[in-house]
């Protein structure tokens, strides 16, 4: 079997499949991409047993039908570095040869029977249909509060997808904060599923390469969920756990409201983070209605940082502390010019939203602060007790040498020296 490949067009599709492979698994064939050639098309398949991808790539053709498992990482590196735009791969048995101009690279393939069977959505039910741009947005926003890796309880490392009245919601939490994003979709019923966050992030990368108005069909059965977009089909194994009833903590109560320019607030928090990032990462916010917003943070090994911002503040005055990284994560998830923060006292949650949107909210809990955390007076200059005792000036030290021109005077009166121009840097031939 001989495969003819156009480098630029095909590489993009190969990278999609390569990312889903698993080189560290005890099943060696999981480090490869299954290439199936039929009379109609060429299909690439890859899996790490948690996720799987099946796609019909562009930029590849074959002279005969057949099936082969190609080593993903090895060929991925070679595909990027071949010196020509068009090249070919010849397969004979379990041996392959990459032919690129005058260059040849021989490699070994795996036995086709060792590749695991990828689940098919033939018997799956429809979860919803949604535009790729809308699905990408709700994932970008909805996974912000998720926990990285495998955590206990299990739902902390997951994203909760559910459909109610043709609205898809994506929710995540790490028990300290919560993110909720919504988008319109088409669905025949109210359904839900729980997916691992690391797999959802791989879906996120795929969607970022898909045109926003492409329709995505989401299907599911009891164990697997599929996302079909054009000639790409991506599947994720579901998590068997229950997501908590997050609606109970969506508290509309607020005592103080802050509206500020998002970039200005983000910049001020970034500067405070320079001071506190290696200490407690706590930022103290002091809100004065009809006044200004003051941000402060301190670290015993560095010092203190204080920022003042103009903002529209209504309600009660409040002083509250937060984990700075949680605030930064939430602010970076928004793309709006202004941001609104609603506070429920100094010990209640803060809700972050855009003033003119209700399809995305981010919530986090405050941290306890002490008097030592407030640094408002740390920049006051201490009085010099010794200087206040008297105004006597110290007697000048008498020199035992003859007076002469100072070194600075002599340097200033010396003739100017011409400097050589900077040599040009060495350049590779």
N, C-alpha and C positions, 0 to 999 in steps of 0.2 A: 504494500500500500504506500502511495506517495501523496503527501500533503503539500500543497503550494500555498505560501503565506505572504501576505502584504504586511510588512512590519508595522507601520504606523496605525493602520486600521485594526489589526488583530490584537496588538499589545494591550489595548484598553480592555478587551474582553477577557484576555488571558489573566490579567491582574484581578478582575472580579472573581474568577474561579480560584486563583492562587491564594487569595486571602482566606478562603473558606477551608483550605486543606489543613491537615494537622501533621507536622513532621515529628512531633514528640510522642505520638500515640504508639502503642505496642503493635498495632496493625500497620505494617509498613505501607500498604497500598493507600492509606489515608493521606500519605504525603504526595499522592499523584492526582492527576486530572484524567477522568475517563473520557476519551474522545470516541464518539460513535459516528461513523460515516454511513449514511443511507443514500438512496438514489435521490431523495429530495433535499437533504440538508446535512450539515455537520453539527453535532450537539456536544457541548462540553458539560460535564457533571463533576462536582466536587463536594466533599462533606467532611466534617469533623465529628459526626454523630450527634452533635447538638444543633447544628445548622446544616443546610444543604443548598446548593445552587445548581440550577439547570438553565442553560442559555443556548441560543442559536447565534453564534458569533458571525461578524462580518470580516471580510479579508482573508478567508480560507476556503480552499476547494480541494477536491480529491479526485483521483482517477479511478478508484474502485471502492467498493464498500468494505467495511471492516470495523474492528473495535480494538483500542489499545489504551493502556494506562501510561500516560506520559509523566515523567518526574517534574513536579511543579516548580520547585525552587531552582533547580539546575537550568531548566529551559527558560524560566522567567528571567534569569540573569543573562543567558545567551541571547534571548530575543531582544533585549535592550541594547546589546553590544555588537550585534552583527553589523558588518560594514556596508551592507547593501540593503536596499529597500524591499527587494523581493528575494525570497529564499525558499528552500524546500526541506522536508523531512521524509526520509525513506524508512519504512518499517519492514523488517524481515524477521519473523518469529518474535522473540523477546529482545531483539537488538534494534537500535535505531541509529540513524546517521543524519546529522544536520548539515546541509550543504548550503553555504553562503559564499558565492563567488568562488574563489580558489581555496576557501577554508572548509575543513571538514571536522566535525566533532561527533565521536561515537559515544553512545550512552546505552544503558540497560533499562528496559521497561519491566513492569510487573505482570504477573499472570492475571488476566482479565477476571477470572473466577474469584479472585481474592477481594475484589471491590464490593463493598456492601451495597445492598439494594436501597436506593433512595425512595422514600415514601411518595406515593402519587396522590393528588387531590381528587381522584375520580369519584370517590365516595364521600367527599367532604361537603359540608353545607356552607352556604354563603354567609359570611360574617357581615361584610359591607362592601360598597364600592365608593371610592373617594379619589380625588385628583392627587397626583403625586406631590404637587406643591403644598397642598393642604396637609397631607399626611406627613411630609417632611417637617412642616412647621410645628404640628402638635407633638411630634417626637422630639424635636429640638428643645421645645419648651417643657414638655411633660417629664423628661428624664432628669431635669436639673437637680432634683432633690434625692435622687437614687443613691444607694450605697454601692460602692465598688466591690466586686468580688462576691464570694459566697458568704452570706451572713445568716445569723439566727436572731429573730425568726426569719424564715425563708423569704417572706415577702419583701424584706428590706433590700434584697438584691434584684428586685423585679420591677417591671412596669405593668400597670393595670390598664387594660384596654376594655372599654365597655361602650355599648351603643344604647342610647335611650332616645326614642322619638326622632330618629334620623340625625342624631348628633353623636359623633365619636368623641370620647373623652380619653385622654391619656394621663395617668396619675402615677406619681412616685413619692416615696417618703423614706427617710432614714431614721425616723422617730424624733428628730429634732426640727425638721422642716418638712414642707409639703409643696409639690408643684402640681398644678392642674391646668391642662390646656384642652380646648374644644374646637371642633370644626364640623361643618355640615357634611353629611354623607347620605348614601342611599342604602337602606337596610329594610328587610321585611319583618324583622322582629327585634326585641331587646335581647342582646347577647353580651357576653363578657369573656375575657381570657386573661391569663397571667403569663407574661413572657420574661425570660432572664434579660437583665439590662445589657449585658455584654453582647448578646445576640441582637438585641434591638439596635445597638450602636453600629453593628455591621450592616443592618438594614438601612440605617441612617446614611452610611457612606454610599450605599448603592443608590438611594433616592437622590442624593446630591448630584449624581451623574445622569439623572433622568429629566427630560423636559417636564416642566411643572404642570402642563395641561394634559399629560398622559394619564389615562384612567388606570387606577390600581384596583384589582379585584382581590379582596381578602377572603380566604376560605379557611375553615377549621373543622377538625373532628375532635375526638376526646383527647388526643395525644399531641397532634401537630397542627401548626397554623401555616398557611401558605400566602405569599404576597406575589401576585402575578402582574407584571408591568411590561407590556409589549412582549418582546421575545426573551424576557428574563423571568425566572420563577425561583423565588427564595423561600425556604421553609425554616421554621423555628420550632424546636420541641418545647411544648408547654410545661409550665411548672405546676405541680400538683400541690397547691396551697390555697389558703383563703386570704384575700386582701381585707384589711380592716374597714369598717364603715367610716370613711373619711368625712362624710357629710356632717357628722356630729360636731366636728371641730371648725366647720365653716361659720365662724361666729361673726355676725354683722355688727356687733357692738363695737363702738370706737369712741375714745375720749379725746383724741388729738389726731389731726390730719396734716400731713406735710405734702406739698407739691413743689417739686424742684426740677431743674434741668438735669436730665439723666447723666449727661457727659460730665457736667461740673461735679455732681455728687460722686460719680465714679472716679474722677481724677483725685478728688480730695481723699477718698478712702484708700486709693492706691498709695498716696503719699504717707498716710498714717500707717499703712501696712509695712512700709519700709522700716518704720521704727519698731513695730510690735511683732513682726512675723516670727522672730526667734524667741519670743517670750509667750505671753498668754493669748495673743491675737485677739485681744478685747478692745473694742472701740466704744467710747462713751459718747452718746448723743444727747445734747441739751437743747430742747426746743422751747422757744419763747414766742407765744402767739403775738402776731403783728411785729415780730422782731426778726431775729436771725437764727440760723442753725449753727451750733458749735459742735465740732467733732474733736475728740482728743484721745490720745493713747500714749502709753509710757512703757519703757523698758529699762530696768536698772543698769543694763550694760551699755545702753545707747543714749537714752535721754527721753525727751518728751516731744510730742507733735501736736499742734493745735491748728485747726482749720475753721474758718468762718465762712458761711455761704448765705447769700440772699435766697429766701424761700418764702412761699406762701404757707403760713402756719396758722391753723385755727383750732380752737378747743382749749384744753387745759395745758398749762406748762408741765413739762415732763423731762426727767433725766433718766436715761435707760442705757444699758450696755448690751452689746451683741458680739457674737463671734464674727470677726471681720470677714473671714473667708465665705461665710454663708451669705452675707450681704452682697459681696462681690459676685458670687455665683448667680444670685438672683438678678442683679442689675445687668449683668452681661447677657442674660437670656432675652432681655427686651431689646427692641430696635426702635422704640419710640423716642421722640424728642424729650418729652416730660415724663416724670414718674410720680406716682402717688403712693405714699406710705400711710397706712391707717393704724394707729396704736390703740391698744386696749389697756391703758395704764402702764405702769412701769414693770409689771410682772406678767402681763398678758401678751398674746401673740401680736406680731406686726404683719399686716397684709400688704403686699406690694402688687400694684396694678398700674396699667396705663390709664390716664384720666378718661379717655374716650373709648376704651375697650373693656369688654366683660368676658372675653374668651380665653383669658390667661391670667392666673393669679399665682403668686408665690408667697408662702408663709414661713416664718421662722420664729422660734421662741427666744426671748432675751436671756441674758446671763446675769447672775447676781453680781453687783458691784459694791465695793466698799469705799470709804472716804479716801483711801490711798489711790484708788483708780482715777479720781478726779484731779486733773492737773492744771486747773485754770490759773492758779497763782504761782505755778512753778517758774514762770518767766520773770517774776518780780526780782529786781536787783537787790541783794542784801546790802545793808549799810556797812560801811567800812569803819569798824569801831576804832581802829588805830588812827585813822585819819582824823577822826573827830576829837581826839585828845589834844591836839595842838596843830598849829599851822607852821611850825618851824621847818625851814628848808634845810636839807642836809648840806654840810659844807662840801665845796668842791674838792676833789682829790688833786693835789698839786703834783705836777709832773716833774720828775728829776732830769728829763732830757730837754735839749734845746728845742724851741718851737720850730716847726717846719710845716710845709704844706701837707694837708691831709691826703690820705690815699685816694679819696674820692676826687679831690681837686686835680691831683696829678693824672688820674685816669681820664678825667674830662678834657684836660688840655693836651693829651697825647694825640699824635696824628692817627687818623682813621686807617684801619687795615682792611684791604679788600678781601672778601671771602670768596673761596672757590664755589662755583655752582655745584648743586647736588648732582652726583653721578647718576646716570640713568640706570634703572634696575636691570639686572641680567634677565634676558628673555630666552625662553627655550626656542631652539631652532625648529 
